[in-house]
């Protein structure tokens, strides 16, 4: 499935989740998808994005690592359904939005956490989501610079 469709599915699932365990499971899914998209861009994306894409892969992996992995059937793992990244710019725009929503959801859980472990788990996941979003923004900036440079190269 295309990255944009998977990101939109993640956004809907996150928005529709109810209690903290369900939200944390959706946050984990979103981070796993960000990791898969970063990996795909690192391998086959535009050359100027590869370094940032590797960073996204590592940061999103850290975001998954600080959270307890949800008990999912293999077919329910959205990241495993990623088969295409047709429009890198659109995928990154959508992913940036998803990561912002992840941060907001985690703040809500952290602020009402009944135990210190959950609170700190959320704080680390918030940091990973924010840093992942920064990588996405940087890749979008590089794509914009690349698009501006193309007409100049063709004219010269």
N, C-alpha and C positions, 0 to 999 in steps of 0.2 A: 504494500500500500504506500502511496506517496506520503512524504513527510508532512505536508500541510494538512492532509486529511487526518493523519494520526495526531498531530498537535491539536487540531480542533476537537478530536475525540477526547483527548486528555483534558482540554479546557472544560468541555461539557461535563466530564466525569468529576473533575475537581469541584466545579460549581454545584453539582448535584449531590456531593458527598455530605454526610450528616455529622456523625460523631468523630471524635479525634482519631481513633484507629483507622476509620475509613478515609479521612483526609490524609493521614500520614501514608496510607497505602497509595493514594493518588499522587502525592508528592513524590514518593519513590518512583512511581511509573513515569512521572514527568522528567525526573532526573535521569532515569535510565534511557528515556527517549532522547534527551539532550546529549547524553553520552554517545548514543548510536549515531545521531546526526553529526556530531563532532568527528566521530571516527570516519564516517562516510566522506565528509568534506576533507579530512586530512589525507585520505587515500586518493580520492578522485575529484576533489573540488579544484577551483582555480588555485594556481600555485601560490599567489600572494595571501591566500587564506589558510594555508596548511599549518603554519606555526600556531596561529590563534585557534584553529580547529583542534589541534592536539591539546592545547591548553584547556579548551572547553571539554574535551573528552576526560581529561584528568580531574577537572573541577567537578563535573557532573558525577563522575565516579566517586569522588569524595562525598558528594551529596547523598548518593545511594549508600555509601559505606557507613555514614553516621546514623542512618535510620535502620530500623529493623526491617529486613526484607519481608514483604507481604507473602502470605501463602497463596500463590497463584498457580493455576494450571498453565502449562507452557503456552497454550493457545490464547491465554488472556494477557500475556506480556506484550504490550504495544510495541516496545522497541524491537522485538523479534519480528514484527510484521512489516518493518521498514524495508521496502523493496526499491524505492525510488526517491530521488531528490531532484525533481524536474526543474524547479525554480529556486535556486539557492537564496536569492534575495527575499522572496516571499516566505520561504521556510524560516529564514532568520528573523524576519519581522514578526511572524507568528510565534516563534520560539521565544523571542524577547518578551512578548506579551504573556506567554505562559509562565515564564520564569518570574515575572513580576507578580502574577497571581499566586504562584507558589510561595513567594516571600510573604505576601499578605496573609495567606492561609496559615503559614507557620507562626507568624506573629500572634494571630488569634489563639492558636493552640498554646504557645509559650505563655501568653498572658493569663491563661486559665489553667495552666498545668498544675495538677495536684501533687506532683513530686518533682524533686530537683533533677532527677535523671532525664525526665521528659523535657523539662525546661532547657537543659543544656544541649540535649539532642537537637531540639528545635533551633537553638541559637547557632549551633554549628551548621545545620542545614540551611539556615537563613544566609549565613556567610557564603556557603557554597553556591547557593542560588544567585546571590548578588554578584559574586565574582564571575559566575557563568554568564550572567546577563551582560556584564561588562565586556566579556569576550565576544558575545554576540554583537554588541554595539560596535566594537572595533572591527569586526568582520564586515558589518554593514558599511562602515566608513571606508574601508578598503575597497569594497565593491563600488561604492559611489565614486571614489577617486579613479578606479579603473575605467568606469563608464565615461568619466570626463576626459580621460587620456586617450581613449579610442578615437574620437573624431580628430584630435590633434595629430595622432600618428598617421591616420589615413590622409590628412591634408598635407602632411610633410613628406 
